[in-house]
Amino acid sequence: MSNAIVLASLIIFGGVFLGFILTLKKSIKRKLIIWGLITIFIFTPFFGWIISITIGIIEGDGFAAVGMMMLLFPAFFIIGIVLLIVGFFRKEAF
């Protein structure tokens, strides 16, 4: 396993840990906003890159890696945007 994949994995785990720490004892609205931001800025680029590079290495073709990245990046990004938008427009429950 290359050092870059290990580093990207550590960044992902650090981001998920940070997300759990930041959302302890917070409202659902705040949790959705934080997890949307973490999905957009940490999970999407690094997880998409890890999967794409792994597929490229398995297939032995760089175009497979680029094609996979072109599919994964928008999909994960849209998931993060949806979480963020739902968090912004959710009403607080009292």
Backbone as XML, in Angstrom:
<?xml version="1.0"?>
<chain id="A" units="angstrom">
  <residue number="1" name="MET">
    <atom name="N" x="0.860" y="-1.173" z="0.000"/>
    <atom name="CA" x="0.000" y="0.000" z="0.000"/>
    <atom name="C" x="0.903" y="1.231" z="0.000"/>
  </residue>
  <residue number="2" name="SER">
    <atom name="N" x="0.600" y="2.160" z="-0.851"/>
    <atom name="CA" x="1.471" y="3.330" z="-0.962"/>
    <atom name="C" x="1.245" y="4.303" z="0.197"/>
  </residue>
  <residue number="3" name="ASN">
    <atom name="N" x="2.229" y="5.142" z="0.406"/>
    <atom name="CA" x="2.149" y="6.118" z="1.493"/>
    <atom name="C" x="1.031" y="7.134" z="1.271"/>
  </residue>
  <residue number="4" name="ALA">
    <atom name="N" x="0.750" y="7.459" z="0.006"/>
    <atom name="CA" x="-0.296" y="8.436" z="-0.286"/>
    <atom name="C" x="-1.671" y="7.908" z="0.104"/>
  </residue>
  <residue number="5" name="ILE">
    <atom name="N" x="-1.904" y="6.623" z="-0.131"/>
    <atom name="CA" x="-3.198" y="6.038" z="0.234"/>
    <atom name="C" x="-3.342" y="5.994" z="1.753"/>
  </residue>
  <residue number="6" name="VAL">
    <atom name="N" x="-2.254" y="5.679" z="2.444"/>
    <atom name="CA" x="-2.296" y="5.661" z="3.908"/>
    <atom name="C" x="-2.571" y="7.061" z="4.436"/>
  </residue>
  <residue number="7" name="LEU">
    <atom name="N" x="-1.910" y="8.063" z="3.876"/>
    <atom name="CA" x="-2.128" y="9.448" z="4.306"/>
    <atom name="C" x="-3.564" y="9.886" z="4.048"/>
  </residue>
  <residue number="8" name="ALA">
    <atom name="N" x="-4.093" y="9.555" z="2.882"/>
    <atom name="CA" x="-5.483" y="9.913" z="2.570"/>
    <atom name="C" x="-6.451" y="9.214" z="3.524"/>
  </residue>
  <residue number="9" name="SER">
    <atom name="N" x="-6.156" y="7.975" z="3.872"/>
    <atom name="CA" x="-7.005" y="7.244" z="4.823"/>
    <atom name="C" x="-6.965" y="7.888" z="6.203"/>
  </residue>
  <residue number="10" name="LEU">
    <atom name="N" x="-5.781" y="8.310" z="6.628"/>
    <atom name="CA" x="-5.660" y="8.991" z="7.916"/>
    <atom name="C" x="-6.422" y="10.310" z="7.930"/>
  </residue>
  <residue number="11" name="ILE">
    <atom name="N" x="-6.396" y="11.030" z="6.822"/>
    <atom name="CA" x="-7.150" y="12.286" z="6.730"/>
    <atom name="C" x="-8.651" y="12.012" z="6.820"/>
  </residue>
  <residue number="12" name="ILE">
    <atom name="N" x="-9.106" y="10.963" z="6.156"/>
    <atom name="CA" x="-10.532" y="10.606" z="6.219"/>
    <atom name="C" x="-10.929" y="10.242" z="7.646"/>
  </residue>
  <residue number="13" name="PHE">
    <atom name="N" x="-10.148" y="9.378" z="8.292"/>
    <atom name="CA" x="-10.468" y="8.980" z="9.660"/>
    <atom name="C" x="-10.393" y="10.162" z="10.613"/>
  </residue>
  <residue number="14" name="GLY">
    <atom name="N" x="-9.431" y="11.051" z="10.394"/>
    <atom name="CA" x="-9.344" y="12.263" z="11.216"/>
    <atom name="C" x="-10.558" y="13.152" z="11.024"/>
  </residue>
  <residue number="15" name="GLY">
    <atom name="N" x="-11.025" y="13.280" z="9.781"/>
    <atom name="CA" x="-12.209" y="14.082" z="9.512"/>
    <atom name="C" x="-13.465" y="13.494" z="10.125"/>
  </residue>
  <residue number="16" name="VAL">
    <atom name="N" x="-13.597" y="12.173" z="10.056"/>
    <atom name="CA" x="-14.757" y="11.516" z="10.666"/>
    <atom name="C" x="-14.704" y="11.670" z="12.185"/>
  </residue>
  <residue number="17" name="PHE">
    <atom name="N" x="-13.523" y="11.510" z="12.774"/>
    <atom name="CA" x="-13.370" y="11.710" z="14.214"/>
    <atom name="C" x="-13.713" y="13.147" z="14.595"/>
  </residue>
  <residue number="18" name="LEU">
    <atom name="N" x="-13.227" y="14.105" z="13.813"/>
    <atom name="CA" x="-13.544" y="15.514" z="14.048"/>
    <atom name="C" x="-15.047" y="15.752" z="13.947"/>
  </residue>
  <residue number="19" name="GLY">
    <atom name="N" x="-15.697" y="15.120" z="12.968"/>
    <atom name="CA" x="-17.139" y="15.246" z="12.836"/>
    <atom name="C" x="-17.883" y="14.732" z="14.042"/>
  </residue>
  <residue number="20" name="PHE">
    <atom name="N" x="-17.463" y="13.578" z="14.568"/>
    <atom name="CA" x="-18.103" y="13.047" z="15.768"/>
    <atom name="C" x="-17.886" y="13.962" z="16.959"/>
  </residue>
  <residue number="21" name="ILE">
    <atom name="N" x="-16.692" y="14.500" z="17.102"/>
    <atom name="CA" x="-16.406" y="15.393" z="18.224"/>
    <atom name="C" x="-17.234" y="16.676" z="18.110"/>
  </residue>
  <residue number="22" name="LEU">
    <atom name="N" x="-17.315" y="17.239" z="16.908"/>
    <atom name="CA" x="-18.039" y="18.504" z="16.727"/>
    <atom name="C" x="-19.556" y="18.353" z="16.858"/>
  </residue>
  <residue number="23" name="THR">
    <atom name="N" x="-20.070" y="17.135" z="16.676"/>
    <atom name="CA" x="-21.527" y="16.966" z="16.711"/>
    <atom name="C" x="-22.049" y="16.376" z="18.015"/>
  </residue>
  <residue number="24" name="LEU">
    <atom name="N" x="-21.179" y="16.167" z="18.973"/>
    <atom name="CA" x="-21.654" y="15.658" z="20.262"/>
    <atom name="C" x="-22.564" y="16.686" z="20.933"/>
  </residue>
  <residue number="25" name="LYS">
    <atom name="N" x="-23.732" y="16.230" z="21.346"/>
    <atom name="CA" x="-24.706" y="17.056" z="22.067"/>
    <atom name="C" x="-25.123" y="18.304" z="21.280"/>
  </residue>
  <residue number="26" name="LYS">
    <atom name="N" x="-25.231" y="18.193" z="19.967"/>
    <atom name="CA" x="-25.692" y="19.291" z="19.117"/>
    <atom name="C" x="-27.055" y="18.930" z="18.539"/>
  </residue>
  <residue number="27" name="SER">
    <atom name="N" x="-27.738" y="19.923" z="18.013"/>
    <atom name="CA" x="-29.048" y="19.685" z="17.402"/>
    <atom name="C" x="-28.881" y="18.977" z="16.054"/>
  </residue>
  <residue number="28" name="ILE">
    <atom name="N" x="-29.978" y="18.405" z="15.583"/>
    <atom name="CA" x="-29.961" y="17.714" z="14.291"/>
    <atom name="C" x="-29.569" y="18.678" z="13.184"/>
  </residue>
  <residue number="29" name="LYS">
    <atom name="N" x="-30.054" y="19.910" z="13.254"/>
    <atom name="CA" x="-29.730" y="20.917" z="12.254"/>
    <atom name="C" x="-28.222" y="21.146" z="12.188"/>
  </residue>
  <residue number="30" name="ARG">
    <atom name="N" x="-27.596" y="21.328" z="13.328"/>
    <atom name="CA" x="-26.151" y="21.563" z="13.377"/>
    <atom name="C" x="-25.380" y="20.335" z="12.904"/>
  </residue>
  <residue number="31" name="LYS">
    <atom name="N" x="-25.875" y="19.130" z="13.259"/>
    <atom name="CA" x="-25.217" y="17.904" z="12.821"/>
    <atom name="C" x="-25.242" y="17.765" z="11.311"/>
  </residue>
  <residue number="32" name="LEU">
    <atom name="N" x="-26.379" y="18.064" z="10.699"/>
    <atom name="CA" x="-26.481" y="17.967" z="9.245"/>
    <atom name="C" x="-25.545" y="18.948" z="8.559"/>
  </residue>
  <residue number="33" name="ILE">
    <atom name="N" x="-25.444" y="20.158" z="9.073"/>
    <atom name="CA" x="-24.556" y="21.155" z="8.479"/>
    <atom name="C" x="-23.104" y="20.714" z="8.600"/>
  </residue>
  <residue number="34" name="ILE">
    <atom name="N" x="-22.703" y="20.254" z="9.769"/>
    <atom name="CA" x="-21.311" y="19.834" z="9.974"/>
    <atom name="C" x="-20.980" y="18.621" z="9.111"/>
  </residue>
  <residue number="35" name="TRP">
    <atom name="N" x="-21.867" y="17.635" z="9.074"/>
    <atom name="CA" x="-21.581" y="16.448" z="8.273"/>
    <atom name="C" x="-21.619" y="16.756" z="6.780"/>
  </residue>
  <residue number="36" name="GLY">
    <atom name="N" x="-22.439" y="17.703" z="6.361"/>
    <atom name="CA" x="-22.418" y="18.127" z="4.962"/>
    <atom name="C" x="-21.086" y="18.747" z="4.592"/>
  </residue>
  <residue number="37" name="LEU">
    <atom name="N" x="-20.563" y="19.609" z="5.455"/>
    <atom name="CA" x="-19.264" y="20.232" z="5.189"/>
    <atom name="C" x="-18.130" y="19.214" z="5.208"/>
  </residue>
  <residue number="38" name="ILE">
    <atom name="N" x="-18.169" y="18.289" z="6.151"/>
    <atom name="CA" x="-17.128" y="17.256" z="6.207"/>
    <atom name="C" x="-17.203" y="16.354" z="4.981"/>
  </residue>
  <residue number="39" name="THR">
    <atom name="N" x="-18.409" y="16.038" z="4.536"/>
    <atom name="CA" x="-18.560" y="15.226" z="3.331"/>
    <atom name="C" x="-18.002" y="15.941" z="2.113"/>
  </residue>
  <residue number="40" name="ILE">
    <atom name="N" x="-18.276" y="17.233" z="1.992"/>
    <atom name="CA" x="-17.816" y="17.987" z="0.829"/>
    <atom name="C" x="-16.300" y="18.163" z="0.830"/>
  </residue>
  <residue number="41" name="PHE">
    <atom name="N" x="-15.741" y="18.584" z="1.955"/>
    <atom name="CA" x="-14.341" y="18.991" z="1.959"/>
    <atom name="C" x="-13.355" y="17.896" z="2.344"/>
  </residue>
  <residue number="42" name="ILE">
    <atom name="N" x="-13.771" y="16.869" z="3.055"/>
    <atom name="CA" x="-12.827" y="15.831" z="3.478"/>
    <atom name="C" x="-13.145" y="14.493" z="2.810"/>
  </residue>
  <residue number="43" name="PHE">
    <atom name="N" x="-14.383" y="14.057" z="2.937"/>
    <atom name="CA" x="-14.737" y="12.720" z="2.466"/>
    <atom name="C" x="-14.702" y="12.620" z="0.942"/>
  </residue>
  <residue number="44" name="THR">
    <atom name="N" x="-15.293" y="13.580" z="0.253"/>
    <atom name="CA" x="-15.410" y="13.506" z="-1.203"/>
    <atom name="C" x="-14.067" y="13.416" z="-1.905"/>
  </residue>
  <residue number="45" name="PRO">
    <atom name="N" x="-13.144" y="14.344" z="-1.721"/>
    <atom name="CA" x="-11.910" y="14.253" z="-2.515"/>
    <atom name="C" x="-11.031" y="13.063" z="-2.144"/>
  </residue>
  <residue number="46" name="PHE">
    <atom name="N" x="-10.872" y="12.788" z="-0.863"/>
    <atom name="CA" x="-9.935" y="11.744" z="-0.457"/>
    <atom name="C" x="-10.490" y="10.342" z="-0.675"/>
  </residue>
  <residue number="47" name="PHE">
    <atom name="N" x="-11.746" y="10.105" z="-0.332"/>
    <atom name="CA" x="-12.330" y="8.787" z="-0.530"/>
    <atom name="C" x="-12.485" y="8.480" z="-2.023"/>
  </residue>
  <residue number="48" name="GLY">
    <atom name="N" x="-12.909" y="9.481" z="-2.793"/>
    <atom name="CA" x="-13.005" y="9.299" z="-4.238"/>
    <atom name="C" x="-11.657" y="9.004" z="-4.862"/>
  </residue>
  <residue number="49" name="TRP">
    <atom name="N" x="-10.607" y="9.670" z="-4.375"/>
    <atom name="CA" x="-9.261" y="9.444" z="-4.895"/>
    <atom name="C" x="-8.768" y="8.045" z="-4.556"/>
  </residue>
  <residue number="50" name="ILE">
    <atom name="N" x="-9.003" y="7.603" z="-3.309"/>
    <atom name="CA" x="-8.558" y="6.264" z="-2.906"/>
    <atom name="C" x="-9.226" y="5.192" z="-3.767"/>
  </residue>
  <residue number="51" name="ILE">
    <atom name="N" x="-10.525" y="5.295" z="-3.945"/>
    <atom name="CA" x="-11.243" y="4.304" z="-4.744"/>
    <atom name="C" x="-10.780" y="4.349" z="-6.202"/>
  </residue>
  <residue number="52" name="SER">
    <atom name="N" x="-10.641" y="5.543" z="-6.751"/>
    <atom name="CA" x="-10.252" y="5.679" z="-8.153"/>
    <atom name="C" x="-8.852" y="5.143" z="-8.416"/>
  </residue>
  <residue number="53" name="ILE">
    <atom name="N" x="-7.905" y="5.473" z="-7.551"/>
    <atom name="CA" x="-6.540" y="4.979" z="-7.732"/>
    <atom name="C" x="-6.486" y="3.464" z="-7.587"/>
  </residue>
  <residue number="54" name="THR">
    <atom name="N" x="-7.241" y="2.927" z="-6.644"/>
    <atom name="CA" x="-7.267" y="1.476" z="-6.465"/>
    <atom name="C" x="-7.834" y="0.783" z="-7.700"/>
  </residue>
  <residue number="55" name="ILE">
    <atom name="N" x="-8.905" y="1.315" z="-8.247"/>
    <atom name="CA" x="-9.487" y="0.756" z="-9.479"/>
    <atom name="C" x="-8.492" y="0.876" z="-10.629"/>
  </residue>
  <residue number="56" name="GLY">
    <atom name="N" x="-7.810" y="2.015" z="-10.727"/>
    <atom name="CA" x="-6.809" y="2.196" z="-11.778"/>
    <atom name="C" x="-5.667" y="1.204" z="-11.668"/>
  </residue>
  <residue number="57" name="ILE">
    <atom name="N" x="-5.219" y="0.924" z="-10.452"/>
    <atom name="CA" x="-4.138" y="-0.040" z="-10.253"/>
    <atom name="C" x="-4.614" y="-1.453" z="-10.584"/>
  </residue>
  <residue number="58" name="ILE">
    <atom name="N" x="-5.817" y="-1.801" z="-10.160"/>
    <atom name="CA" x="-6.350" y="-3.141" z="-10.440"/>
    <atom name="C" x="-6.517" y="-3.352" z="-11.944"/>
  </residue>
  <residue number="59" name="GLU">
    <atom name="N" x="-7.068" y="-2.343" z="-12.616"/>
    <atom name="CA" x="-7.290" y="-2.459" z="-14.059"/>
    <atom name="C" x="-6.015" y="-2.244" z="-14.866"/>
  </residue>
  <residue number="60" name="GLY">
    <atom name="N" x="-5.033" y="-1.570" z="-14.273"/>
    <atom name="CA" x="-3.795" y="-1.287" z="-14.992"/>
    <atom name="C" x="-3.956" y="-0.191" z="-16.027"/>
  </residue>
  <residue number="61" name="ASP">
    <atom name="N" x="-4.930" y="0.687" z="-15.815"/>
    <atom name="CA" x="-5.221" y="1.730" z="-16.794"/>
    <atom name="C" x="-5.554" y="3.023" z="-16.068"/>
  </residue>
  <residue number="62" name="GLY">
    <atom name="N" x="-4.844" y="4.076" z="-16.405"/>
    <atom name="CA" x="-5.088" y="5.374" z="-15.794"/>
    <atom name="C" x="-6.436" y="5.960" z="-16.175"/>
  </residue>
  <residue number="63" name="PHE">
    <atom name="N" x="-6.922" y="5.608" z="-17.374"/>
    <atom name="CA" x="-8.210" y="6.133" z="-17.802"/>
    <atom name="C" x="-9.352" y="5.576" z="-16.945"/>
  </residue>
  <residue number="64" name="ALA">
    <atom name="N" x="-9.195" y="4.343" z="-16.459"/>
    <atom name="CA" x="-10.201" y="3.779" z="-15.561"/>
    <atom name="C" x="-10.255" y="4.577" z="-14.263"/>
  </residue>
  <residue number="65" name="ALA">
    <atom name="N" x="-9.077" y="4.990" z="-13.771"/>
    <atom name="CA" x="-9.028" y="5.791" z="-12.545"/>
    <atom name="C" x="-9.682" y="7.150" z="-12.759"/>
  </residue>
  <residue number="66" name="VAL">
    <atom name="N" x="-9.386" y="7.781" z="-13.874"/>
    <atom name="CA" x="-9.970" y="9.095" z="-14.158"/>
    <atom name="C" x="-11.479" y="8.980" z="-14.355"/>
  </residue>
  <residue number="67" name="GLY">
    <atom name="N" x="-11.917" y="7.946" z="-15.055"/>
    <atom name="CA" x="-13.353" y="7.743" z="-15.256"/>
    <atom name="C" x="-14.080" y="7.502" z="-13.946"/>
  </residue>
  <residue number="68" name="MET">
    <atom name="N" x="-13.467" y="6.725" z="-13.071"/>
    <atom name="CA" x="-14.081" y="6.474" z="-11.774"/>
    <atom name="C" x="-14.148" y="7.751" z="-10.954"/>
  </residue>
  <residue number="69" name="MET">
    <atom name="N" x="-13.085" y="8.561" z="-11.007"/>
    <atom name="CA" x="-13.090" y="9.836" z="-10.284"/>
    <atom name="C" x="-14.188" y="10.754" z="-10.822"/>
  </residue>
  <residue number="70" name="MET">
    <atom name="N" x="-14.385" y="10.747" z="-12.132"/>
    <atom name="CA" x="-15.428" y="11.596" z="-12.717"/>
    <atom name="C" x="-16.820" y="11.147" z="-12.301"/>
  </residue>
  <residue number="71" name="LEU">
    <atom name="N" x="-16.987" y="9.889" z="-11.929"/>
    <atom name="CA" x="-18.279" y="9.411" z="-11.454"/>
    <atom name="C" x="-18.453" y="9.633" z="-9.948"/>
  </residue>
  <residue number="72" name="LEU">
    <atom name="N" x="-17.403" y="9.382" z="-9.185"/>
    <atom name="CA" x="-17.517" y="9.439" z="-7.730"/>
    <atom name="C" x="-17.545" y="10.858" z="-7.179"/>
  </residue>
  <residue number="73" name="PHE">
    <atom name="N" x="-16.710" y="11.739" z="-7.718"/>
    <atom name="CA" x="-16.622" y="13.077" z="-7.154"/>
    <atom name="C" x="-17.961" y="13.814" z="-7.182"/>
  </residue>
  <residue number="74" name="PRO">
    <atom name="N" x="-18.652" y="13.873" z="-8.318"/>
    <atom name="CA" x="-19.956" y="14.554" z="-8.305"/>
    <atom name="C" x="-20.997" y="13.860" z="-7.424"/>
  </residue>
  <residue number="75" name="ALA">
    <atom name="N" x="-20.958" y="12.528" z="-7.374"/>
    <atom name="CA" x="-21.954" y="11.803" z="-6.572"/>
    <atom name="C" x="-21.782" y="12.126" z="-5.088"/>
  </residue>
  <residue number="76" name="PHE">
    <atom name="N" x="-20.558" y="12.027" z="-4.573"/>
    <atom name="CA" x="-20.312" y="12.338" z="-3.159"/>
    <atom name="C" x="-20.539" y="13.818" z="-2.870"/>
  </residue>
  <residue number="77" name="PHE">
    <atom name="N" x="-20.173" y="14.669" z="-3.830"/>
    <atom name="CA" x="-20.350" y="16.108" z="-3.641"/>
    <atom name="C" x="-21.828" y="16.462" z="-3.524"/>
  </residue>
  <residue number="78" name="ILE">
    <atom name="N" x="-22.659" y="15.844" z="-4.346"/>
    <atom name="CA" x="-24.100" y="16.100" z="-4.299"/>
    <atom name="C" x="-24.684" y="15.610" z="-2.969"/>
  </residue>
  <residue number="79" name="ILE">
    <atom name="N" x="-24.204" y="14.476" z="-2.476"/>
    <atom name="CA" x="-24.660" y="13.998" z="-1.167"/>
    <atom name="C" x="-24.332" y="15.020" z="-0.089"/>
  </residue>
  <residue number="80" name="GLY">
    <atom name="N" x="-23.115" y="15.574" z="-0.127"/>
    <atom name="CA" x="-22.726" y="16.595" z="0.843"/>
    <atom name="C" x="-23.556" y="17.861" z="0.722"/>
  </residue>
  <residue number="81" name="ILE">
    <atom name="N" x="-23.832" y="18.285" z="-0.503"/>
    <atom name="CA" x="-24.653" y="19.485" z="-0.728"/>
    <atom name="C" x="-26.063" y="19.263" z="-0.196"/>
  </residue>
  <residue number="82" name="VAL">
    <atom name="N" x="-26.626" y="18.078" z="-0.415"/>
    <atom name="CA" x="-27.972" y="17.779" z="0.077"/>
    <atom name="C" x="-27.999" y="17.826" z="1.604"/>
  </residue>
  <residue number="83" name="LEU">
    <atom name="N" x="-26.992" y="17.223" z="2.259"/>
    <atom name="CA" x="-26.925" y="17.288" z="3.719"/>
    <atom name="C" x="-26.852" y="18.728" z="4.201"/>
  </residue>
  <residue number="84" name="LEU">
    <atom name="N" x="-26.036" y="19.525" z="3.548"/>
    <atom name="CA" x="-25.868" y="20.928" z="3.933"/>
    <atom name="C" x="-27.160" y="21.716" z="3.751"/>
  </residue>
  <residue number="85" name="ILE">
    <atom name="N" x="-27.821" y="21.550" z="2.631"/>
    <atom name="CA" x="-29.057" y="22.284" z="2.354"/>
    <atom name="C" x="-30.167" y="21.857" z="3.313"/>
  </residue>
  <residue number="86" name="VAL">
    <atom name="N" x="-30.283" y="20.554" z="3.562"/>
    <atom name="CA" x="-31.289" y="20.084" z="4.515"/>
    <atom name="C" x="-31.010" y="20.664" z="5.889"/>
  </residue>
  <residue number="87" name="GLY">
    <atom name="N" x="-29.732" y="20.731" z="6.269"/>
    <atom name="CA" x="-29.376" y="21.313" z="7.561"/>
    <atom name="C" x="-29.718" y="22.792" z="7.645"/>
  </residue>
  <residue number="88" name="PHE">
    <atom name="N" x="-29.504" y="23.537" z="6.561"/>
    <atom name="CA" x="-29.818" y="24.959" z="6.577"/>
    <atom name="C" x="-31.311" y="25.232" z="6.678"/>
  </residue>
  <residue number="89" name="PHE">
    <atom name="N" x="-32.110" y="24.429" z="6.006"/>
    <atom name="CA" x="-33.542" y="24.703" z="5.951"/>
    <atom name="C" x="-34.369" y="23.912" z="6.966"/>
  </residue>
  <residue number="90" name="ARG">
    <atom name="N" x="-33.748" y="23.116" z="7.775"/>
    <atom name="CA" x="-34.470" y="22.364" z="8.805"/>
    <atom name="C" x="-34.830" y="23.298" z="9.948"/>
  </residue>
  <residue number="91" name="LYS">
    <atom name="N" x="-36.039" y="23.157" z="10.437"/>
    <atom name="CA" x="-36.475" y="23.972" z="11.560"/>
    <atom name="C" x="-36.022" y="23.318" z="12.858"/>
  </residue>
  <residue number="92" name="GLU">
    <atom name="N" x="-35.638" y="24.140" z="13.809"/>
    <atom name="CA" x="-35.228" y="23.648" z="15.113"/>
    <atom name="C" x="-36.443" y="23.110" z="15.865"/>
  </residue>
  <residue number="93" name="ALA">
    <atom name="N" x="-36.282" y="21.959" z="16.482"/>
    <atom name="CA" x="-37.356" y="21.391" z="17.299"/>
    <atom name="C" x="-37.134" y="21.831" z="18.736"/>
  </residue>
  <residue number="94" name="PHE">
    <atom name="N" x="-38.168" y="22.385" z="19.340"/>
    <atom name="CA" x="-38.037" y="22.884" z="20.715"/>
    <atom name="C" x="-38.607" y="21.910" z="21.692"/>
  </residue>
</chain>
